[in-house]
Amino acid sequence: LERLIEDNNMAVIKMDHKEFPFQLSGLDHQPPDFAFNVATIPIHQNLLDLQKSGKNPKALEEAHEAFKALIDEGVLVHKDSSGHMFTGPNRFKLAIARRQFEDADGVL
């Protein structure tokens, strides 16, 4: 990442590495199937296409069942004492960069 930034005429100001979980259930504004919706983003359209075409009229239902089975295994997510679902820890790298030769006030 640092090389990509520097190769594009920017200077790394600060680099942070963090780990934190994502809460997938238990927040008031989340719909009940929020965790499923997030987990199936990459395949959601395929599931809809399978249903619409008739190749698998129960594609979403089967995906929900498979998702529940994975949740029950407790491998991909964990639940706290209140039953709220979390993923993680998720590892992130945050880069703060500035164009080279730019002052702190943003003026070249």
C-alpha positions, 0 to 999 in steps of 0.5 A, a space after each residue: 500500500 505504501 509503495 502504491 501511495 508513494 509511486 503516485 507522488 504522495 507521502 504517507 503521513 500516518 499508517 494505522 493497523 486496527 482490528 474490530 468486529 462488525 455488529 450484524 444484529 441487535 441494532 435498532 435500525 437494522 432489519 431482521 435479515 441484515 446479517 444475511 443481506 450483508 453476507 450474500 451481497 456478492 451472490 444476491 443477484 445470482 440467487 434472484 436470477 435462479 428464482 426468476 428463471 425457475 432453475 431454483 425457485 427456492 434459491 433465497 430460502 435455501 441460502 437463508 437455511 445455509 446461512 443459518 447453519 453457518 451461524 449455528 456453527 459459530 465459526 464465521 461469527 460469534 454472539 455475545 451474551 445478548 445474542 447479538 451477532 458479530 464478525 471479526 476480528 476484521 483487520 484493516 490498514 488505514 493510510 493517511 497521505 498527502 500530495 508531496 510538497 503540500 503544506 499542512 494547510 493544503 497549499 502547494 
